[in-house]
């Protein structure tokens, strides 16, 4: 297609408004509800400009980007309003279009007024495709949007030319992590570190993180484990003209909230306070009376007709609102929805305690003395106290530290036994791998205990990088013995990579002479001079099947892993031996 034909096609699209608006849901994992939709645009289905890449590329080349984006916003607002979609509407805006001389501020607000969409429901999502240098002008443009009530999101964080500076300068309400850092995050420790850093920076700047481009259950599981709550991607739902409105039809396709093997498996049920809630049309005077009659009542959840939470009323905020002159008389008969806070956190009761803690502490505006809402399948169950969650987490961390290995700080024998017992109780298919370092004692004798400790720390790091924290476990039995529990289907690949990692890493602990000869010379326990090969790993693997779980206890499972390790140690060099529980006779 020639440039002239492309420009002609663009002219036709803009003249007739021939654009298709699609909507992709953004889901809160903790609340198991759709919090909003990103509006995406496609050209006519029979046009070479159907693809958004082609469509926006031609508009940018023709200097008509701002005009095209306004047409896209018009289409998106119309369709959003016609379908009466709930939650926030995310509208893509490129910074360069805001800086175009022909850009007319205020037209987006006029659109929203035309279609009856409150500005507070709209998020302006900055999508950076080219360098942004005029930060002052961009900052002024976004302050203009904020003054009208819009929220701001920064898209593709980490992919643009200046996205980190944009974040620092503009302080967006949402940041969306680029798909590159989500792809394969369950197998990439560096990507997990990057996302965790983004999550921490977001907490400091009071922004909410959205992970976009999620396509695999393993990616979703790791993100949930890390405390990333807002998610978007093909795994959940593709962009559609008529999007799904109920998260319950999307959530079953996600990774189930099975506690990780490293967790105690505690959920929020123990902290549930079955406090009554109020309907959103309840008069303010009646709610005020409920607080007066119950001196220990800190908060009340506000529900819609489906028993889904839509807000929360805190005693202190209600008191502050009614302290104004004549406020009580003016508001007494008004619905409580006028005074409720919509900035609340609702967490499903089966969420693991560790994950709930991360969600609570990631909210910069969550007060430690306040309550949060607990739900089941989106329906209200009761309230929980933030301080109770933090106290329980502190107790668990103290307990974990008490049983951790003092060198590597990995879980020791007590947590290892608890992990194996949970594995059998849950009847989960998994691989238990006993990891032993070959030739470690002569290495220790020759190079000293300090260098030996470095080897163990190196191995602990290699092991930690090969696990999926959402479903696996790594522990330190003692000395040069470690235990892995892998729930991932690709366990063989992980173990092979572990062997390669350690083989490459441990070379730095030897001097050149020993590396060249491929062995070290030391004295055995009888004092005889002997040659020993360089460090290697023996892996004893037990492949556990659900039907075998009832026949074993944690001690027997550990013994099988130890037996597999002995077989592996009889083979020279890096070795792996597998015992399948289907072939193990019943006790």
N, C-alpha and C positions, 0 to 999 in steps of 0.2 A: 504494500500500500504506500503510495507516494505521500510526501509531506502535504501536498495540496489536498489530496483525498482525506488525509487525517484531519486537517483543519476544517474541511467541509463537513465531515462527520461530527466534529465537535460543535460547529455552528448549529447543525440540525438538532443535536441533543440539548443544547442550551436554549434554543428557540422554542422547542416543544416540551421541555422539562421531562425528557424521556429517560428517566433514571429509576432504578429499582433500589429501594431501601431494605436492607436485611438487618436483623437484630440478633446479636449473640449474647446470651445471659452471662452475668457475672454472679457467682454463687459464693455465699458464706458457708464454709464447712462447719463452723461451730454452731451457727444458727440453722443450718440446713434450709436456707431460703435464698431466693433470687433477690439480690439487692439492687440490681439495675441491668440495663442492656446497653451494649455498645452498638451504635448505628454504623453500618457499613454500606457502601454504595457500589452498585454495578451499573455498567452501561447497558444499552439494548442487547438482548440475547443474540441477535443476528448481526451484531456490529463488531468490527475489529477492535472497537474501543470498549468491549464488554468488560475486559479485565481492568481492575482499578489501577494497576501499574501503567498500562497503556493510556488509560483515560486521563489520569492526573499528569502523566509525563507530557502528553501533548498539550494539555492546558498550561502547564508550567512553561513549556517552550513558547507558547503563543502569548504569554503574559496575561492569561485569563484565569489564573488559579483562584483568585479571590471570588470571581464570578461563579466558577464551578462549585466552589465550596459552599457558597450561599445557596446555590440551587440544591446541593446535597442536603444542607440543613433544612431547607424548606420541605423537601420530600420526606426526610426523617421525622420532622416534627408533625407533619400531617399524618403519616402512618402511625406514629406513636400515639397520637391523640385519637385517631379513628379506632384503633384497637384497644384503647383505654389500658395500656400497659402500666403496671405499677412499678415503683422503684425509681431509680435515677436513670436519666437518659445521658449517655456519654456521646458527645459530638466531637468528631475529629476536626482539628484546626491546625494548619501548618503555620509556624511562626512567620515564615516569609510572606504569607498572604496577609497577615496582620500589618506587616510593614509596607505593603504595596501602597503607592500614592492614591490609588483609586478606592482603597478600603474605606467603607463608611461605617463608623461605630454606631451602635444602637439598633442596627437592623435585626440582629438576633433577638433582642428583647421584644421588638415589634412582632416578630414571628411567634414567639411564645405567647404573647398576649392574644394574638389572632387565634391560636389553637388551644388556648386555655391551659397552658402548662406553666406552673409556678417556676420562677428562676431558680429557687432553692432546690428544685428537683433535677437541675441540669448541671452536668460536669463538662467543662471545656477541656478537651483532651489534646494537648500539644503533641503533634507528630513531627519529629525533626527529620527532614530529608536532605537538608543542605546546611552549611555553616551559618550560625546566627551570631552576628558580631555587634549589632546595635542593641545591647542589653537594656539600656536606659529607655529606648523607645518601646521595646517589647514589655518592659516592666510597667510602663505607663498604660499600655494597652490592656494588660492583664489586671492592673488595679481598677481599670474601668469596668472590666467584667465582674470583678469581685464586688465592686461598689453596687452593682445591680443585683447581687445575690447569688451569682454563679460560683460553683466550686471549680478548682483547677486540677487537672491531672497531667502528669508528664509521662509520655508513652515511650516504649522501647528504651528504657533506661540501660545505659551501658553500650548502646549501639550507635548513638549519634555522635556528632563531632564535638559537642559541648554540653552533653546532657547533665554531667555532674555540676558544671557551673550553673546551668539553668536551674537545677535543684537548689543549689546554694543561694542563688540570687532571687528566685521566684517563690520559694517555699510552698510547693504545691500541696494540695490536700490529699492527693493520691499519687503514687508512683507505680508504674507498670514495668516489671522486669522483662527485658527482651527475651524472646524465645530461645536465643542461642544459649543462654545460661540455664534454661529449664531442660533443654534437650539432653537426656542421659544423665541428669543430675544424680540419680541413684547409683551411678557407677563412677562418679567424678568428684573426688574430695575437694578439688579446687573450686568447682562450681558451687558446691555446698558452702564453702567459706565465703565466696562472693555474695551469695544470696543472704547468708547470715549477716554479713556486714551491712548489706542494704537494709535488712530488717532492723538492725540496731540503729542505723542512721535515721531511718524513718521514725523510730520511736523518739529519738532526740528532737526531730523536727516536727513532730506531731502529724506525720503523714501516714496514710494507710497504704500497705503494699498489696498490689495485685499481681499474681503470677499468671502470665498469659501464654498461650501456645502449648498447653498441656495436652499431650496425645497418648501417654501411656499410664496405666495404673500405678506403675512403680514410681514414676515422677510425682504423681499426686500424693502417694503415701509418704514419700520423703518430705515433701513440702508441708504436709499436714503435721508431720512429726517435728519439723523445725519451727512450727508456730505461724506459718503463713496461712492466713485464714481466707482471703479472697482469691478466687481462682477462676480461670477462663480458658477455654480451649476446645478442640474437636472431641476430646475424650468426654467432655460434659455435654456439649451441644455444638453442632455446626451453625453458622449464621443462617437464619431462615426468615422468610417474609412474614410468616405467622409463627412466632416463637412459642415454645412451651412456657407456660406461666407458673406451673407448680413444680417446685424443686424436687418433690418426692418422685417424680417420674424420671428425673435425671440422676439422683443420688444413688439408686441401686446399681448404676453402671460404674460407680466409683469404687475404689478400694474400700472394703469394709473396715470399720473402726476396730479391728482386732488389735489388742494391745501388743506392742513390741515385746520380744522375748526378754529384753533388758529391763522392762518395767514390771512393777508389781501387779499391774492390771486393775488397780483401783479406779473406780469411776466416781461420779459426783453424787451417787445415790446416798452415800453416808452423810453428805453435807446438806441434803435437801431439807429445806424448811417449807412445809406445805402451807404457805401463807395464802389466804384468800386474795383474789384479784378483783379489779373493778372494770366495768365496761367503759368504753371511751365516751359514751354519752351520759355517764353518771354526773350529776351536778357537783360542782366544786364544794358546795356546803356539806354534802353528804360525805365526801372524801375527807374533808377537814374534820368532821365529827368522828370518823373512823380513827383518825390519828389521835384525837383527843381522848377517846375511850381506851386506847391501847398505848400506854406510855412507852412500851418496848418496841413498838412498830416503827421501823426505820424507813421502809419503802413499801410501795404498792405497785404491782404490775398492772398495766392498762391493756385490755384485750379488745379484739374486734369480735364480730358475731361468730367467727369460727374458732374462738378460743386461742387465736394466735396473738402473741404480744405485739403491740404497736408502739408502746412507750412505757415509761416508768416515772413514778412520782416519788421523790425523796422528801422526807420530812423537812430537812433544812432548806431545800429549794422552794418548797411550798410556803414555808414561813416567810422567806425573803420576798416572795412575790406578793404576799398579802400584807406586808408591812407598809406598803405605799398608801398614802392617804385615800380613803374611800374604796380601797381595792376590794375588801371583803364584800361590801354592799354591791359594788359593780359586777363582781365575778361570781357571787354566790350561786346564781341560777345558771351560769354558763357551764357547758360540758367540760369535764376534766381534761379533755383533749387540748383545750386552750392553754393549759399550764404544764402538761406532761412534757418530759424530755424524750426526744426521739433518738438521742445519742446514748443508747443502751446496748448492753451485750447480752445475748441469749445463747446459751450453750446447751447442746444435747446431753442428756443425763448419762449416756454411755460413752462420752468422750473420756479418754484416759486422763487421770489427774495431772500428769506432767504436761500434757497438751493444753489442758484448761488453764494451767498456771501460766504457760507462755502467752496464751491469748490475753489473759488478764493483765499481765505485766507489760505487754506490748502496747497497751492503751494508755497514752500519756495522760488522758483526762479521767482515768478511773481512780477514784479515791479509795484508799485502803479501808475506810470505814463503811463504804457503800455496799449495796447489794447488787447482784447480777441475777438474771432470769435463767431458770433451768427448764428445758422443754423436752418433750418426747415426740418425735416426728413433727416438730414444729408447733405442737400444742402445749399450752402452759401447764407445768407441773408444780412449780413453787419457786422459791428464791434461795440463793446461796450467798454467803458472806465472803467477800474477797479476803478478809483477814484470816478466815478459817482455812481457805485453800492454801494461803502462804504459810500458815503455821504447820499444816500437815506436810507440805512439801519440804519445809525445813527439817521436820522430824525424819522424813525419808532420806534426806541428804545426809543427815548425821548418821543414820543407820548404815547407809551405803559407805560412808567414809570409814566407819568402824571396821567394816569387813573388806576394805580395799587393800590391794597389795601396796606396800609402802614405796616401792621403787617405781612401778609403772602407773600406779593409781587405778589400775583396772580392777573390776570386781574380783574378789578372792573366792575361797572355797565355799563359804556360806551362800553368797549370791549364785554361784555356779550350781550348787545343789538345788536351790530354789528355782532357777531357770529350767533345769532338767525336769523337776517335778511339775512345773507349769506346762511344759511341753507335752508331757504324758497326759496330764489332766485335760488339756485342750484337744488331745488326739490329733495333733498336727503332723503333717509330713515334713521332715527336716533332715538335715545332715549334721551329725555331731563329729567334730574333727579334733582329735588330740594332736597337738603340735609340739614336737620335740626337736631341740637343736643337737645335731650330731657333732661330736668332737669338741663339745663345749668345755669340758673339764680340762683337757690339756691346753686349750687356748687360754683359759683362765689362769692356769698355773704358769704359763710362759709370759703372757702379756699383763697379768695382774687383774685384780678384781674391778678396778675402776674401768678398764677397757672392757671387761666382761659385762659390766652394767650398761655400758654404751651399746653393746650388741643387743642386750635384752630390750633396751628402750627403742632401738632401731626396729627390732622385730615387732614390738607392741605397736609401733607406728604403722608398719606394713600391714599388720592384721587389721587395724582400725580402718585403714584406707580401703580394704577389700570387703567390708561389710556394708549392708544396706541398713542404716540405723532404724528404719521403720519396722524391720522384721527379723534382724539378726542379733547376735550377741557375741561378745568376746570377753573372756575372763583369763586371769593369770593364776594357775594352780600353785605355782611356786617354782623358784629356780628358773630353769630354761624350759619349763612345761607350761603350755597355754591350752585353752579350749575355745574352739569356735562352734557356734550353733548357727547354721545357715538355713533360712527358710526360703531362699531364692531358688528358682528353677535352674539358674545358670551357675550352680555351685562348682561344677568341674572347671569352668572357665575362670571363676574367681580364685580357686585354689592353684590353678596353673599360673595365673598372674602373680599370686603370692610367692610362689617358688621363684619366678623370674625376678620379682622385686628384691627379695632377700638376697638372691645370688648376686645381683648387681650392687646392692647396698653394702654387703659385708666385706667386699674387697678393700674398702678404705680402712679397715681395721688392721690390715696386715702390713708388714714392711715389704719392700720390693723383693728381697731374697726369697721369702716364703711364697710370694705370688708367682715368682719365676719357677720355683721347684714344684709348686702345687701341693706342698705339704709342710708340716712343721715337725720338729724333732723334740720330744719330751720324754720324761720318765713315767712309766706306768706305776701302779700301786705297789708293785713288788720292787720298784727302784730300777727296773731295766730300761735301757734306752730304746725308744721305739718311734717309728714314723707314724704321724696321724694326718689324715686328709684335711683339707680346709673345711670350714664350717658349711654345713648343709642342713636341710630340714627333712624330718621323717613325719609323714602325715598319716595318722590312723583314723579312718573314716567309718562311721556307722550310719548307714542309710536307714532311717526310721520311717516306717509306714504306719498310717493311722490304725490299721487293724492289729498291729503288734503292741500298741501302747498299753492295753489292758494286761498284757503278759509280763510287763517289766515295771520295775520301780527305778528311782533316780540312781541308786547305788549300782544296780545291775547295768543300767545304761552306761554309766561311767566306766564300769569294768569292761564292757564290750569295747568302748573306745580305747581303753588302755591296752586291751588284747590286740586290737587292730594296729596300734602304734608299735607293739613289740614285733609284729610281722613286718611292718615297714622298716624297722631298724635293722632287721636282718638283711636288708638289701642295701648295697653300697650306694653312696651319694644321695641325691635328692630322690625321694621315694614316696609312694602313696599306696596304701592298702585299704580296700573297702570290705566291710562286713555288712551284708544286707539282712535286716531283721526278719525278712520273710523266710530266710534259711536257718534262723535260730530256733531250736526246739523250745517248746513252752516249758516254763519252770515248774 
